[in-house]
C-alpha cells in the first residue's frame, strides 16, 4: 500500500510540474480599463453653468452648441490650455452679423460678443478639430485688443483643423485673423477657411491667420479683409510654411498679401 501511495503522489507531482512549465510559456495579459475623461463645468458669459464631456473617451471634449463653444474658450482661458475639443455640429453664435456686402449689420449692440480661445498667458496648445463643421456669427469689435480670431494665439504644438468661420465680424488691433490671430512655430492650421469680415486699422491682419510662424495647409479665404499694413487674404504676414492655400476674397491694404 505504501508503494502504491508513493506512485500516486509522484504522478500528482509530475502533473503539477508539467502544468507549471506550460503556464510559464503562456504570455501574461494585462487588462486595464481606460478611465473616462473628467467632465468639466464652467460658468460662461451668460451666467449659465455649462458642462463639457468626452462622452466617447477619445480624448476630445464634444462641442455642439454656442454655449459649449464659449465654455471651451472659458476652460482654455482659465488655464487648461492643452485640452482637446471637437465640433459635433455647425454652431451659430449670432445670426445675420453681416450684410450682403460684408459690412457689419447694425452697430453690433444686439450681438453676443466672442472671447477668443487662447489669450494672455494661456496660449492654446491642444488640438481643436472642427470636423468639417462651421462656426457662424462670431462678433468681436475692440480696437484696443490684440490676438483675436476664433483662436487668439496658438503655440507649442497647438493644432486647429477642419473648421470654417462664416458670417462673422472680427475687428481688433493687430494679430487678427478669422480663424487664428497668431500661430507660432510648431503650430499647425489645416483645412480651415474664413467667409467673414476681418478688419483693423493696424497690421498683421489675415483672413485665416493674422501672423504665421507655423504650418498652414489647405486653407482659404472667401471673406473681406482690411488693415493698414501687412494684410493678406490667407495670412497677413508669413514666417512659416504655407501650402496649397488661396484667397478668393477682397483684401484692402497698402501692403503685400497672399
N, C-alpha and C positions, 0 to 999 in steps of 0.2 A: 504493500500500500504506500509505503514511504517513497519507493522508486517511482510509482505511478504519479504521485503528487508532485514530485520534483520535475517529472517530464511535463506535466501540465503547467507548472509555474514557468518553466523555461519557454514553452510555447507562447504563453501570455507575454512574457518579457520580450521575446523575439518580435511578436506582432506590434507591441508598443514601440520598439526601436525602429521598425520599418515605417510606421506611421510618422514618427518624429523626423526621420530622414526625408520622407516625402514632403512633409509640411515645410521643411527648411528650404525647399526649392520653389515653393509657391510664393509669388510676389505679394507683399503686403499692400493692400489698397486702402488709402486714407480717404474717407468721405467727409468733406467739410461743407456744411451748409452756408451758402453765401448770405451775408447779413443784408437785410433790406436797408436802403438809404433812409436816413432820418428825415422825417417831414420838417419843413422849415416854415414858421409862421411869422409874418411881419405886419405892421400897420402901415398902410400906404397913404397917399396924398389925400384921399377922400375920407380918411378916418376908419376905413373898413379894415378888418383883420383878414388877411389872405394867407392860405397855406399852399406851399408848393410841395409836390410829391414826385418821387421817382417810382411810379407805380409798377413798371416792369423791371426795375432793378438793373437797368442798362447803363447807369452812371449819369443819366441826363434827366434833369427835372423838366416835367412837361409844362408847357406854356400854351394855353389855348384861348385865353381871354385877355382883354386890355388890362384888367386888374392884375392878372398873373404876370403880365409883362412888367408892370410897374413894381410888383413885388420882387421880381427877379432883379430889377435895377436897384431896388432898396437893399436887397441882400448883398449884392456886389459892392455897392457904395458904403455899406456898413462894415465892410472888411472881408467878407467871404468872396474874394475876387478870383478864386480858381474854380468856382462852381461851374458845372456844365449845364447848358439848357438846350431845349429843342422845342420848336414850334410844332403844334399838333393841328393847327388850323390857321386860316387867314385871320388877322387881327385888325379890327378897326378901333382906333382911339377916338378920332373925330371924323365927322362926315363933311364933305364939301369944303375942305380947307382952302382949296384953290379955285379960282375962276378958270374959265376955258383958256385964257391966255397966260395962265401960270401965276397970276397975281394973288395976293392974299385976299380971301373972301371976307371983307369987313375989316374991323380993327383988331380982331383976334380975341376980344374980351370974352367971347362965348365959347372959346375952345379950351380944352384941358391941356395944360402945359406939360410938356415932356421933360423928364430928367434923364440926361444921357447915362448910359451904363458905363461905368468906369471913369471916375473923376478923382481929383485930388491925389492923395497917396494911394488910393485903391484902384490902381490901373488894372484893367481886365486881363487875366492870364489863363482863362479857361477856354472851352470850346463851345461856341454857340452855333447850332445847326438849324437853319430856317426851314429845312425840309421842303424847299421849293415853294413855301408859302410867302405871303406878303404882310408887311406892317403898313397899315394905311392911316393917314391922318395925324402924323406927328406934327406938333406945333411947338416951336421954340423961337422966342424973339427977344433977345437981350444983347445989345451991342457991347456990353462990358464983359461978356463971358467968353472964355476960350475952351477949346477941346469939346466940340459939340457935334453930335450926329446921333444916329440910333445908339452908337457907341462913341463915347468921348475919346478914350485913349485905350489902345490895346498894346500889350508888350509881353516879352519873355515867353514866347510860345503861344500867345493868345491866337485864337482862330475864330473867324467869323465867316460863315459859308452858307450858300443856298438860300439867300433871302433878298427880297426886293422891298424898297421903301417907296411908297406911292402916295400921291395926293397929300404931300406933306410940305410944310413951310418951315425952313430952318434958317434963322438969321442970327449971327453972333459976331464975335470979334475976329479971331484968327484960329487956324487949325479947325476948319469947319468942313464937314462932308455929310452927304446924305446918309451914308452907312457908317463911316468911321471918320472921326476928326483927325486923329493922329495914330498911325500904325508904325510901331518901332521895328527894329531889326529882330529877326527870329519870330515875327508875327506873319500871319497869312490872312488874306481876304480873297475868297474864292467863290466864283459863281454868284456874285452879288450885283444888284443894279439899283439905280435911282431913277424914279419917274416923278420927282417932286421938285420944289424950288429950294435952292441953296444960295444964300446971298450974304454979303458982308461989305462993309466999307474998308476992310482991311485986306490981309494977304493970307496965303496958304488955304485956298478955298477950292474944293473939288466936288464934283457931282457924287462920286462914290467915296473917295478918301481925300481929306484936305492935304495931308503930307504923308508920304510913304517912304519908310526905310526898310520895309519888309518885302513880301512877295504878294503880288496881285495877279490873279489868273482868272480868265473868263468873266470879266466884269464889264459893264457898260452903263452909260448914262443916257437917259431919254429926257431928262428934265432941263430946267433953266438954271444956269449957274452964273453968278456975277460977283465981282470983287474988284479991289483996287489994283492988285498985282499978284503974281504967282497964282493964277486961276486956271483951272482946267476942267474939261468935261468929265474925264475919268478921275484924274488926280491933279491937285493944284501944283505940287512940286514932288518929284520922284527922285529919291536917292537909293531906291532899292531895285526890284525887278518887276516889270510889268509885261505880262504875256497874254496875247490873244484878247485884248481889251479894245473897246471902241467907244466913241462918242457920237450920239445921234441927236443931241440936244443943242440948245442955244447957249453959247458962252460969251459973256461980255467982260472984257478986260483989256488992259494995255500991255499984257504980258503973254507968255507962252502958255499953251495948253496942249493936252493930249486927248 
